[in-house]
Amino acid sequence: MTLIEKNKINRRIAILSLIVALGVVLHRLEVLIPLPSPWIKLGLANVMSLVTLIFFGLRDAVTVTLLRIMLGSIIGGTFLSPTFFLSL
């Protein structure tokens, strides 16, 4: 593997990591928005999954979505709860 190929792989991983981080931030900021019903959410974090799907493909979009859900639920304190499993 050449240096250019390694740089492309590292760049892709860095960009996907930033997308996951931004998705987690949007996931947590969504809690602050008041909604008329407690079980309805806007789904702002799903925008990051759609961006990944458009620019990187299905495999990376699924990876970003699963990482975002897991990290967001760990930070929010709902990991392995019924709401976590419903979000999968």
C-alpha positions as CSV (number, residue, x, y, z in Angstrom):
1,M,0.0,0.0,0.0
2,T,1.4,3.3,-1.0
3,L,1.5,6.5,1.0
4,I,-1.2,8.1,-1.1
5,E,-3.6,5.1,-0.5
6,K,-2.9,5.3,3.3
7,N,-3.6,9.0,3.2
8,K,-7.0,8.4,1.5
9,I,-7.9,5.7,4.0
10,N,-6.9,7.9,6.9
11,R,-8.8,10.9,5.5
12,R,-12.0,8.8,5.0
13,I,-11.8,7.5,8.6
14,A,-11.3,11.0,9.9
15,I,-14.2,12.4,7.9
16,L,-16.5,9.6,9.0
17,S,-15.4,10.1,12.6
18,L,-16.4,13.8,12.4
19,I,-19.7,12.8,10.9
20,V,-20.4,10.4,13.8
21,A,-19.4,13.1,16.3
22,L,-21.7,15.7,14.7
23,G,-24.5,13.1,14.7
24,V,-24.0,12.5,18.4
25,V,-24.1,16.2,19.1
26,L,-27.3,16.6,17.1
27,H,-28.8,13.6,18.8
28,R,-28.1,15.1,22.3
29,L,-29.2,18.7,21.2
30,E,-32.5,17.2,20.0
31,V,-33.5,16.6,23.7
32,L,-33.4,20.3,24.4
33,I,-36.1,21.1,21.7
34,P,-39.6,21.1,23.3
35,L,-42.0,19.0,21.4
36,P,-45.8,18.5,21.8
37,S,-45.4,14.8,22.6
38,P,-42.7,13.1,24.6
39,W,-42.3,10.1,22.3
40,I,-41.8,12.2,19.1
41,K,-38.4,13.5,18.0
42,L,-37.4,15.5,15.0
43,G,-34.6,13.2,13.9
44,L,-32.0,15.8,13.2
45,A,-29.2,13.3,13.7
46,N,-30.5,11.3,10.8
47,V,-29.3,14.0,8.5
48,M,-25.7,12.8,9.2
49,S,-26.7,9.3,8.2
50,L,-28.2,10.6,4.9
51,V,-25.2,12.7,4.1
52,T,-23.0,9.6,4.7
53,L,-25.3,7.6,2.5
54,I,-25.0,10.1,-0.4
55,F,-21.3,10.7,-0.2
56,F,-19.8,7.4,1.1
57,G,-22.3,4.6,0.4
58,L,-24.6,2.2,2.2
59,R,-21.9,0.4,4.2
60,D,-20.5,3.5,5.8
61,A,-23.9,5.0,6.4
62,V,-25.0,1.9,8.4
63,T,-21.7,2.1,10.3
64,V,-22.2,5.8,11.1
65,T,-25.8,5.2,12.1
66,L,-25.0,2.3,14.5
67,L,-22.1,4.2,16.0
68,R,-24.2,7.3,16.5
69,I,-27.0,5.4,18.1
70,M,-24.6,3.5,20.5
71,L,-22.6,6.6,21.5
72,G,-25.7,8.8,21.8
73,S,-27.4,6.3,24.1
74,I,-24.3,5.8,26.2
75,I,-23.9,9.5,26.7
76,G,-27.7,10.0,27.3
77,G,-27.9,7.1,29.7
78,T,-30.3,4.9,27.7
79,F,-27.8,2.2,26.6
80,L,-29.5,-1.3,26.5
81,S,-32.8,0.2,27.5
82,P,-36.0,-0.3,25.5
83,T,-35.6,3.0,23.8
84,F,-32.1,2.0,22.7
85,F,-33.5,-1.2,21.1
86,L,-36.3,0.7,19.4
87,S,-33.8,3.1,17.8
88,L,-32.0,0.2,16.1
